[in-house]
Amino acid sequence: MTSTTTTPQSTTTAVALAGVTKVYGRGANAVLALDGVSLDVAPGEFVCLVGASGCGKSTLLNLVAGLDRPSGGQIGLAGGANPGLMFQEPALFPWLTVEANVEVPLKLRGLPRAERRERVAELLRTVHLGEFGRKRPHELSGGMRQRVALARTLALDTPVLLMDEPFGALDAMTRDILHDELERIWSERKLSVLFVTHNVREAARLADRIILLSSRPGRIIYSAEVDIPRPRRIDSPEVAAIAAEVTERLRTEVGRHGQ
């Protein structure tokens, strides 16, 4: 099996996956994690991936991020962009201030000091943490630490944002507030987002499109367009209806796999 990374030819595609397969191990111990996944994410589109635990959602995100290589198929990013990646844990450097944490990718990009300081200030204002630059991570709440992680990811200045359950460890109120913040930033910056979540209602709240993966091996078995006007509320009847439809299909898939 061969794998390649390409640049999508279409200007209407930000992320393109064509027949992506991932196998772990060899021989009798080989595990097929993903099987022939094909998916296009349009520029500015917000796509959520849902599915049972172990279905390959995070594996797929890692492949798009370049942290791992597919066993087969092609993955393309428009313009060869390096995507930004956020995890459930903010993974901030505890000995650095908020400003210094956000500055790390700017240093790696080789930006001059004066420009770095200006960009850090702008990014912290973007996530509504302009007054917290001198704090250290332990002085912040969980939601604030995730905002710092988001600002640091945005410092990469990439049009593609990959998010692996970034709000999964937060309480419902904080998560709801960060949904609003993420939606605002996504809209303002016209980002393309690929968002992994176990929370189907969160997917219905955020997504333009929800992709359901089968139990292992992961295959796309359902795609739902979310045509609810924005801004949305996670407890709205419209969001609940979309979530119920996707949940029912997920329940059927989990039951099929269990049998």
Order of alpha helices (4+ residues) and beta strands (2+ residues): beta-beta-beta-beta-alpha-beta-beta-alpha-alpha-alpha-beta-alpha-beta-alpha-beta-beta-alpha
